[in-house]
Structures are given as C-alpha cells and as structure tokens.
Amino acid sequence: MEVTMNEQEKNKFEPEPGCGPKFEVADFPEPVRNLSPKILFAVLGPAVIALGNAVGAGEWLLGPVLFVKYGLALLWITTASATLQLFVNLEMCRYTLYTGEPITVGFMRLKPGKAFWGWFFNIVGFLERGLPGWTLATATAVVALQLGVIPGDGDKLTVVMWGYLVFTSCAIILTIGKSAERTLEWANWIMMFVVIAGLIILDIYIVPAGIWVDGVKGFVKFGYIPQGIDILLLGALVGFSAMGGYGNNAITNWYRDKGYGMGGKMGYIPAMIGGKEAHVAASGKFAMPTPENISRWKGWWKLLNIDQFFIFYVGSMLGMFLPAILYVAVMPVGQNLSSWGIASPASGLVQQLGYFGFFLALFFGFWILYSTALTNVDLVVRQTTDMLWFASDRLRNLTRNDIRKVYYMLLAAFSIWAISYINMEVPLILLAIGANIANFTIALSAILTLRLNRKVLPKEFRGSWIRELILVCVFLFFGFFFSMFIIYKVLA
C-alpha cells in the first residue's frame, strides 16, 4: 500500500540547523512473534540491565537508612517513583523503537541544538553517575569481610584501595563478549537471580509476618513524610527508587543495541575482546505508517512492555521491599545507620544467624552494589559515545566508523577521572547527591520526551494524551523533590 507524506512529515527529514542529520526512510524489521519462555529469555534483556542498576544503592543503602529510622510507611515513595519511571521509560523507548536512536541522541535534535544538549547531558550525567560512590559502597562489603566489622572512618584508606580494584574490574568486564550490552545482560541475569531469590528465602526465614504486612501497606501510604526527615536522603530515596535520571535515559541505548524496533537497523557497540567490528548508523530511520509497519510496531511494542513491566517494574518493587523488611526486622527502629559503611543489617543478622548472617548481609550487599557500579560505568560512557557518534562526522571518519574506538577510549578516560575522585567523600553522601541530581535529570527528560515524540513521531506511533499527561506528572513529582533539595540543602 502506497503512503504519501504530508508537508509536516516531510519536514522531519530536514532538521533545523544545528540539530543533526536527516532521517532515512526504512521499514521496521519483523518482531519476534513466538513468545515461548525460551524465546522470551533470548529477546528480553535491557530491562534486567536496568534492574541490576535499580536494585542498588537506593535499595541497599539509601532506603534502609530511612526505613529503619522512620518506618516502612515511606515505601509509598518507591511506588510513586517506580510507577512514574515505568511510564517515562516506555515513552522514551517509544522514540527509540520508532527511530532506532537513543533518547539522548533524540534530545540533540531539539532546539537549541546538538552542541547544547550534548554538553548539557554529558555534564549532568557525570555529576549524577560519574562520582564513584557506587564503587566505594561495593568496596566496603569486601573490607567488612576482611576486617570482620563494618568499616568506619579509620578504615577509609583500605576501602579506597579496594575501590580502585572494584572499578578496574568493572572496566575489564565491559571489554569482554560479543557486545557490551550482551555482557551486561548476562552479568545482571545472574546477579539479579541470586540476589532476589536469596533475599526471598532469607526474608521468609527471618522476617515476622507483621513486618511483611507493614511493608505491603507502606506501598500505598501516599503522602506520608515524617517530621525532621533529612531532605537530602528523602530526595535520594525518590531519585534512586527503581533506576532514576540518567540511568532511565540509558535504557534506550541498550534497546538500540539489543535490536528492538528500528534499532535492529542501527547497529550496536561491540566488545573489545570477543566482539567484531559493527557499523553503527549515525542517524535514525523514519518508518511510514503502512499497515505492515504498524503491525510490526505493535509486535515490538508488546515485547518492550513485557520487558519493562515484568522485569523492570516488578523487580524494582521487590528490590526495595525485600531489603527494607529485612533491615526493619533485624535492626532497632529509630537507629541511625552508618554513613560510611554499607549500612547493612549485618549486626542484626549476626544475632539471628551468627557469623553466617554477617556473611550473608555482605554477600547480598556486594552483589547488589557491584551490579549497580558495573552498569553505571557503562551507561555514562555509552551515552557519551552515542552522542559524539551522532554529532561528529569528523570523529566517525577518524575512527573509520569503528565505534569501539570511541567507547573504549572514553571508558579509559572515565576510569582515570573517577578513580581520581574515589577518596573525596563517604559513599552515602556521594550517592545521595547523585540521586538528587537524578530527580532533575528525569524531570527534564520527561518534558523533552514529550516535546520530541510530538515533533518526530507520526500520529500512528505516538502515545495517547493520558501518556503525555503522565510525563507532565513525572516532571512535577521529580521536579518537586529536586526543588526541595536546592532550597533546603544548596541555598540554605
């Protein structure tokens, strides 16, 4: 069936000056129709990378600090944050499924142009995810096993030395496999299965039924804010419940590399060891709204929703709930947890299970935080790589269209930069600051996504007005908590 373009659609092929190259016309690749468990396991995956990042510092460090101090009624924050993030993820991925471009690349097509948004998101991304609090938090679990106690201020040098090793190991892992995205998938499938299954078993054994009930009720106690709560930590719980900020944007990069929708015609970033050179297109595609393309679009959209809802959303809710009820069960209510250590329930589990309990707390803490550290190293470097690849013809020519050279050059530079800041502050403070910046990132990204999808996508592929209204709610919710952080912590 022949489809003709109106003038508005034709204009999408000729972006405004400074906003990048034009789109190319292409048809969607055929989606997977057979959704057997084996096939689903093969085609799903980007959401488990996001889950590995989501079930991290917010769930094992920032959340418990507040839940032990103020109770499980604060779990409503996770309900609101994770639900809104689910929808903003889907709307950002809508653009990527349609064009094949990651969302941060799409933002560069908006005024005031690719140079402005490229620099802006790189700076915000480094501030949010580039500080090595994740690495230090992971290192504390190793040092706790070494010392037999949770590290304190006097153990800072030992933690920093292990932090160097942890960060280096993350960089090395990302060089191995067919692609960096596939390596992250396998690592996070393993880590998330071990962590979530292990925590379920441990909670069943230790946590009283009443605390399980309190936790479930806490998910729906909307609006509860205890008096005297630290605004920095409250904003951090909002920002790093589920994934948050720059991490949400990176999900679209992983779907491009996985080959979802038009991403299947864009290419992917190969690994340095084991990967083959793969061409990555600098500019996205534009599909005409033919019956065939609309049918294929619906197939990809279905897969995306399965991946996001059943893995990312359900996993994010469990990832906050399971550690929360464990902490509350084994630690005195109202206790102030350590800002330097991993704030684990180790001391409480020692009373329940002896040294084995101490080991379990550190084991889960290490893998939860390590999966986050590993994913964060990739997502910062990956988004910078894709933005540079889109923006610079000269860079593509210099590297002979081998995007690996850009990715691994930036990975080396990022490693040097992060390691140089690894001893600047205790993990909790670094993570809390980054989480509050994440509130700004996701609020801004929601509005830009609304603007971008309206500008680029034909009406047949856009979200409904309800979806657009949800993006406005995302802006208001996360923007509110970022404003509180600025007013009470930065300007005070």
N, C-alpha and C positions, 0 to 999 in steps of 0.2 A: 504494500500500500504506500503510495507516494504522499509525503507530508511536506507541505510548503511552510516556509518560515515567514513570520510577520516581521515588521521593522524592529520591534523590540528585541526579538530573538536574534536577529542579525547583528544587532549592536553588541551582543555578548561575545562575539568573536573578535571585536576590536576594542580592547580595554582602553581606559583613559590613559594619557601619558603618565609614565612612572609606575604603572600598576601591572606590569608584566606582559608576557606574550599572549597571543590569542589562543583560544581553544581550537582543537581539531575535532572534526566530526567523526564519530565512531559508534558502533552498536555495542550494547552490553554483551559480555561473554555469558554463556549459558550457565546458570547456577546449578548447584548440586540438588537434585530432586529426591534422591533416595536418602531418607533421614534415619537409617538404621543406626543403632548405637555405635557400631564400628566406624561408619562413615562420619557420624557427628563428631566423634573424637578426633578424626583427622581434619575436619574443616573448621571446627571451633578452635579457639586458642587465644586470640588477642585479649579476650576478657579475663583469662586466667593470669596473663601477664599483669593486667591492671589490678586483679585481685591480689596478686603477690605484693604489689605496691600498696594496695589499700589496707591489707591486713598487716600493718606495720607499726610505726611509731605511735600513731593515733590510738591503736587498739592495745598495744602492749606497754606503752609508756605514758602518753598524754591522758588517755581516757581513764586508766586506773587511778592516776593521781587525783582526779576529780571524783570518781565513783567511790573510792574509799573515804574521801573527805566529806562528800555531800550526799552520797547515796545513789542508787540505781535509777532514781526518777529522772536523772539527766540523760538517760538513754533516748529520750524523745529527740534530742539533738541529732543523734545518728539517724533516726527515722526520717527526719526532715532533710538532712544533708544528703543521705544516700538516695532518697527518692528523687530529689531535685537533680542530683548528679546523674542518675539513670536517664532522665529525660534530656538533659543537656548533652550527654554522651550520644544519645540516639540522634539528636538534631545536628550535632557536629558531624557524626558519621554519615548522616543523610547527604551532606555535601561531598564527603569522600567517596561514598558509594556511587554518586552520580558522576563526579568529575575524575576520580582517581587521585586527587590532590589532598594531602593532609590539610587539616583545618588552618594551621598557622600559615601555610602557603596561601590558602584562600584569603586569609585576612590581608595579605600583602597586595591583593587585587583591589582593596578598598582605598579610598582617599584617606590620608594624604599620600599614599603610595607605598611601594615595596621597600624603599630605603627606610622610611619612618617606622613601619611596623616590624620590619626585620630587626632593626636595632632595638626597638622597644621590647619585643618579646624575648629577645636574647638576654637583655639586661634583667628583666623581671624573672625569667626562668632561672638565671644564675643565682639571683637573690633568694628565690624560693627553694630551689632544689640543689644549688651548687655548693652551699655550705655543708661541711662534712659531718653534721650531727648524726646522720644515719650510720656512718661508719664508726663513729665513736660509741654510739649506743650498742652496736653489734660487738665492738671490741670489749665492752665492759662485761659481757657474758663470758667471753673467753678468760678474761682476767679474774673474774669471780671464781671460775673453776680452778684456776691456777692458785689463787690465794685462799680459797675456802670461805670467803666472805664477800659481800657486795663491796666494790671499790668505793673509796672516799676521796676527798681532795688530795690526800697524801699519796695516792696511787696514780695521780694524773699522768706522770711520765710513762708508766707501764701501759696504761690504756692507750696513750698516744702512739707508742711504738707498735702495739697490736693494731691500732687504727691504720697505720701505714700498710701493714701486711694485708688487712682486710680489703682496703681499697685496691691495692695492687692485684689481689686475687679476682676482684670483680672485673677489672680491666682485662685480665688474661682470659677469663671465661668468655667474654664477648668477642674474642678473636677466633673462637672455635666453632665449627659446624657449617651447615650449608648457608645459613644466613643468621645475622644477629637476632632477628625476630624469632626464628625457629629455636635457637639456643635458649632464649629467654622462655619460650613456651615450655620446653622440656624441663628446664630447671624449676619453673614455677608449678607445673603439674605435680612434680614430685614433692616439692616443699609444701604446697598447699594441702595435698592429700595427707601427708604425715602430720602436719600441724593441726588441721581441723579435725581429722579423725582422732588424733591423740588427745586433743582438748575435750572432745565429746566424751571419750572414755574416762578421762580424769575428772571431769565435772560430774558425771554420773556417780562416780565412786565417792567424791568428796563433798559436793555442794548439796546442802539440805534442800528439800522440796520447796520450802518457803522462799528461799532466795531465788530459785528458778521462777516462781510466780511473781516475785517483786521485779525481776528483770523483764519479764514479758509485759507487766503493767507499765514499767518505766518507758517502754517504747511509745506509749500513747499518752503520757502525761505532758501534753504540749503546753509550752509557755512557762514551765517551772524553772525559775532562776533563783538559787539560794542567795540570801544576803551575804555580802562580804566576799563573794567569789572573785578570784583573780581574773580580770578581763583578758589578760594575755593568754591564760590557759583555757578560758572558755572559748575565745576565738579560735584557738588552736584545735580544740575538740571539733568545732564546726568545720574548720578547714581540712582536717585530716581524718574525719569520719569518711569512710569509703576512700576515695583517691584524692580529689581536690586539685584545683588550679591547673598548673602546667602539666600535671600528670593526666588530667582529663583530655587535654589537647593532644597529648602523645598517643592516646588510644587510636586516633585516626591514622597516625603514621604506621602503627602496627597492622591495622586493617589494610592499608595500601600494600604493605609488604606481604601480607597473607594472600593478597589477590582477590579481596572482596569487591564485587561490583566492577566498576571501571578500573579499580586498582590492578585487576588482572592484566591490563594492557599498559601498565605504567612501569613495571619492573620492581626490584627490591634491592636492599643493601646486602651484598654477600659478606660472609665472614672472611677474615684474612686467612685462616688456616682451615682448609676443607671446602671453602666456597669457591665458586667460579665467577669470573667477571660477568656481570649482568648489566645491560644498558637500562638506565632509569630515565624515563622521559622527563624533560624539564617542565613541560606544560601539560595540563589536564585535557580531558576529552569532553565532548558535548554530544549527548545522545538525543536524537529526535524522538518525539513521543509517538512512535509507531506502536501498534498492538503487540508486536514481538518484543520491543524494548520494554514496554510497560509490564508485560508478563515476566520477563527476565528480572526486571527491577523488583517486582513483588517477591520473587524467589530469594533474591539476595537480602531483601528487607526482612524476610522471615528468619533467615539464618542469623542476621545481625541481632534481632530481638531475642532469639533463643540464647545466643551467646551472652548478651548483656543482662537479660533478666535472670536466667537460671544460674549463671556462673558469677557475674559481677555483683548483681544486686543481692541475691540470696546469700552469696558468700560474704559480702561486705557486712550484712546484718549479723550473720553468725560470727564473723570475725571480730566484731565488737562485743557481742553478747557473751560468748564463751569465756574470754579472758576476764570480762567485767564481773561475772558472777563468781568466778574462781577467786579473784582478788578480794571481793567483799566477804566471801566465805572464810578465808584464812587470815585476814588482817583486821585489826580493830577498827571499827567505824570512827571516823574523825581523825585518823592518824595522818600526819604529813609525811609523804614518801620522799625518798632521796632525790635531789635534783641532779646528782652526778651519776649515781648508779643506774641500773636498768629498771629500777622501781619494780622489781619482780616480787611475786609472792613467795620468794624462796624461804624467808624466815617462817612464814606460816606453814608452808608445806613441810618444813623440817619437823615441826611439831606433829604433823599428821603422818608423815612417811619416813622420817629420819633423813639421812644424807641422800637417799634416793629421791626424796621430794625436792631437795635443793638441786640435784642434778636435773630433774625433770623441768623445773622452772627455768633453769639456764638453757637447757636444750631447746625448749619451745621458744624462749626469748631470742636465742641466737638465730634460729631459722626464720622466725618472723621478721626480725630486723635485717637479717642478711638478704632476704629476698627483696626487701624494700631498697636496701643500699644498691644491690645489683641492678634493679630496674631503674633507679634514679640516675645511675651513671649513664645508662643507655639513653634514657629519654631526653636528657639535656643535650647530649652530643647529637642524637638522632635529629632532633628538631632544628638545631643549628645547621646541620648538614643539609637537610632538605630545603631550608630557607635559602642557604647560599647557592645550592644547586639550581633553584628556581630563578634566583636574582641575577646570577653572573654567567654570561656567555663565556667570558674570559676564563673563569675557573674551570668550566667544563672542557674548554679547549686545552688548557694547561694540563689537565689530568687525563686527556684523551678519552673523555666520557667514562672514566672508571671512578664511580662514586666512592668505592672503598678507600681510595687515597685521601679523600676529604674526611670521611668518617673517622678513620684511624689516626690521621694527623690531629684532628680535633680531640679525639679520645686521649691522645698523649698530652696535648696541651691542657685539657681539662684535669687530667690526673695530676700534673705538676701544680696547677693552680689550687686544686682542692687540698692536696697534701700540705701545701704551704700554709693553709689556714686551719689545719686539723687540730691545733692546740690552742685556738683562740678563746673557746668558751666551753662550758659544760654542755653535754648533749641536750638536756631538757630545754635550755634556753635557746640554743640554736634551732631546735625543731619547732619550738613554739613560735619563734619569729617567722620562720619559713611558712608555717601553717597559716598565720595571719596574712601573710602576703598572698598565699593561695586563695584566700577569700576574695581579694582584689582581682586576681587573675581570672577566676571562674565567673565573677560578676561581669567583668568586661567582656570575656569571651562569649557569654550568653547573648549580650546585646549585639556584638559583632556578628555572631552566627545568624541571628535573626535578620540583620541587615544583608548579610552575604547570601543567604538562601533566597531571600526575596529578589535580590539583584541578578543572580545567576541561574537558578533552577526554573525550568518551565513549570507552569501551574500543576501539571500532572504529577510532578515529583515532589512538590512542596508539602510541608506539614499543614495540618488544619489550624484554624485560628486558636483552638484550645492549646495546641502545641506552642504556638507563638506566645500565648498568654503565660504559659509555664516558664518560658525563657525570661519573660519580664519578672516573674516571681523569683527566679534564680538570681537575677540582678538585684532585686530588693532584699532578699534574705541574706545573701553573702555580702552584699554591699553594706548592709546594716552593721554586721559584726566587724567588718573591716573599719568602718567609721568609728565604732566604739574603741577599737584598738588605737587608732590615730588620736582620738580625743583624750583617752584616759592613760595611754602609755607613751605616746610620742610627744604630744603637745603639753601634757600635764607637767 
